[in-house]
Amino acid sequence: MEHYLIDLTTHSTHDAEDQRVADHIHQIFHSFWWGLFTCYDVPGLPRTNNELERFIRQIKMGHRRVSGRKNVHDFIIRYGAYAALIDPSESLDELLTRLPEVDQEAFLRERKRLNLTLLEEAKIHRFRHHQADYLAELETRWEAAVAQAKSQAV
């Protein structure tokens, strides 16, 4: 891609309008360059949309086999990217062998992110399925926060 952009902007003969467009294309590509080709640099990451769809289908089929449930949508929504890390074929011994390789701080950061994600999912679920209770609790918390702010202001 880099060679193509160089050829586009320098080696070809353009009129002024074509050169302006070529420079614009070069500028846009370089402004997005940092993340444009990331997927090609990560080993094991699906390179095409079809490969990605196949990978997600494998995750769903694996969870169906383990859980026995037909619908795994909630599992995928709940665990998101972490669902890709679950390998139902991995034995307990293999897992225990692999765990010492995990950096403790990185694990704690990811666990915190997962807990925040699960908390958000729980809020969404409560709002959808128990809306009156959720809103009543929210109003109570709001009133307590206002009362506390008023007492601190005095």
C-alpha positions as CSV (number, residue, x, y, z in Angstrom):
1,M,0.0,0.0,0.0
2,E,2.9,2.4,0.9
3,H,4.4,1.8,-2.6
4,Y,1.1,2.4,-4.3
5,L,0.6,5.7,-2.4
6,I,4.1,6.8,-3.3
7,D,3.5,5.9,-7.0
8,L,0.1,7.7,-6.9
9,T,1.5,11.0,-5.6
10,T,4.9,11.2,-7.3
11,H,5.5,9.0,-10.3
12,S,2.4,9.5,-12.4
13,T,1.6,12.5,-14.5
14,H,-1.6,14.3,-13.3
15,D,-3.2,17.6,-13.9
16,A,-3.7,19.8,-10.9
17,E,-7.1,18.4,-9.9
18,D,-5.8,14.8,-10.1
19,Q,-2.8,15.7,-8.1
20,R,-5.0,17.3,-5.4
21,V,-7.1,14.1,-5.2
22,A,-4.0,11.9,-5.1
23,D,-2.6,14.0,-2.2
24,H,-5.9,13.9,-0.4
25,I,-6.0,10.1,-0.7
26,H,-2.4,9.9,0.6
27,Q,-3.3,12.2,3.5
28,I,-6.4,10.2,4.5
29,F,-4.6,6.9,4.3
30,H,-1.8,8.1,6.5
31,S,-4.2,9.7,9.1
32,F,-5.8,6.2,9.5
33,W,-2.6,4.2,9.0
34,W,-2.1,3.2,12.7
35,G,-5.2,1.0,12.7
36,L,-5.9,0.3,9.1
37,F,-4.0,-2.9,8.7
38,T,-3.9,-4.1,12.3
39,C,-5.9,-7.2,11.7
40,Y,-3.2,-8.5,9.3
41,D,-0.5,-8.2,11.9
42,V,-2.2,-10.3,14.6
43,P,-1.5,-14.0,14.3
44,G,-4.7,-16.1,14.6
45,L,-7.0,-13.2,14.0
46,P,-9.5,-13.8,11.2
47,R,-8.4,-11.9,8.1
48,T,-11.8,-11.8,6.3
49,N,-15.4,-11.3,7.3
50,N,-16.1,-14.9,6.3
51,E,-13.4,-16.2,8.6
52,L,-14.7,-14.0,11.4
53,E,-18.2,-15.3,10.9
54,R,-17.0,-18.8,11.0
55,F,-15.0,-18.2,14.2
56,I,-18.1,-16.7,15.9
57,R,-20.2,-19.7,14.7
58,Q,-17.6,-22.1,16.2
59,I,-17.9,-20.2,19.6
60,K,-21.7,-20.5,19.5
61,M,-21.6,-24.2,18.6
62,G,-19.1,-24.9,21.3
63,H,-21.2,-23.2,23.9
64,R,-24.4,-25.0,22.7
65,R,-22.6,-28.3,23.2
66,V,-21.4,-27.4,26.7
67,S,-24.6,-25.7,27.9
68,G,-27.2,-27.7,26.0
69,R,-29.1,-24.5,25.2
70,K,-30.2,-23.7,21.7
71,N,-29.9,-19.9,22.0
72,V,-26.5,-18.6,23.0
73,H,-27.1,-15.0,22.3
74,D,-27.2,-14.0,26.0
75,F,-23.8,-15.8,26.5
76,I,-22.2,-13.9,23.6
77,I,-23.7,-10.5,24.7
78,R,-22.8,-11.1,28.3
79,Y,-19.1,-12.1,27.8
80,G,-18.5,-10.3,24.5
81,A,-14.8,-10.5,23.5
82,Y,-14.1,-12.8,26.5
83,A,-16.3,-15.5,24.9
84,A,-13.5,-16.0,22.4
85,L,-11.1,-17.0,25.2
86,I,-13.1,-19.9,26.4
87,D,-12.0,-23.2,25.0
88,P,-14.4,-26.0,26.0
89,S,-12.0,-28.6,24.7
90,E,-9.2,-27.5,27.0
91,S,-8.8,-29.9,30.0
92,L,-8.4,-28.7,33.5
93,D,-4.7,-29.9,33.5
94,E,-4.0,-27.8,30.4
95,L,-5.7,-24.8,31.9
96,L,-3.7,-25.1,35.1
97,T,-0.5,-25.4,33.1
98,R,-1.3,-22.3,31.2
99,L,-2.4,-20.1,34.1
100,P,1.1,-19.4,35.6
101,E,2.0,-17.7,32.3
102,V,-0.6,-15.0,32.8
103,D,0.6,-11.7,34.2
104,Q,-1.2,-11.0,37.5
105,E,-1.7,-7.3,36.9
106,A,-3.0,-7.9,33.3
107,F,-5.4,-10.4,34.7
108,L,-6.7,-8.0,37.4
109,R,-7.2,-5.3,34.8
110,E,-9.1,-7.6,32.5
111,R,-11.2,-8.9,35.4
112,K,-12.1,-5.4,36.3
113,R,-13.1,-4.6,32.7
114,L,-15.2,-7.8,32.6
115,N,-16.9,-6.9,36.0
116,L,-17.7,-3.4,34.7
117,T,-19.2,-5.0,31.5
118,L,-21.3,-7.4,33.5
119,L,-22.5,-4.6,35.8
120,E,-23.6,-2.7,32.7
121,E,-25.4,-5.8,31.3
122,A,-27.1,-6.3,34.7
123,K,-28.3,-2.6,34.6
124,I,-29.6,-3.1,31.1
125,H,-31.4,-6.3,32.1
126,R,-33.0,-4.7,35.2
127,F,-34.1,-1.7,33.2
128,R,-35.7,-3.9,30.5
129,H,-37.3,-6.5,32.7
130,H,-37.9,-4.6,36.0
131,Q,-38.2,-1.1,34.9
132,A,-40.4,0.2,37.7
133,D,-38.1,-1.1,40.4
134,Y,-35.0,0.1,38.6
135,L,-36.4,3.7,38.2
136,A,-37.6,3.7,41.8
137,E,-34.2,2.8,43.1
138,L,-32.6,5.4,40.8
139,E,-34.9,8.1,42.2
140,T,-34.1,7.0,45.7
141,R,-30.4,7.2,45.0
142,W,-30.8,10.6,43.4
143,E,-32.8,12.0,46.3
144,A,-30.1,10.7,48.7
145,A,-27.4,12.4,46.7
146,V,-29.3,15.7,46.5
147,A,-29.9,15.5,50.3
148,Q,-26.2,14.8,50.9
149,A,-25.1,17.7,48.7
150,K,-27.5,20.1,50.5
151,S,-26.2,19.0,53.9
152,Q,-22.6,19.5,52.8
153,A,-23.4,23.0,51.4
154,V,-24.7,24.2,54.8
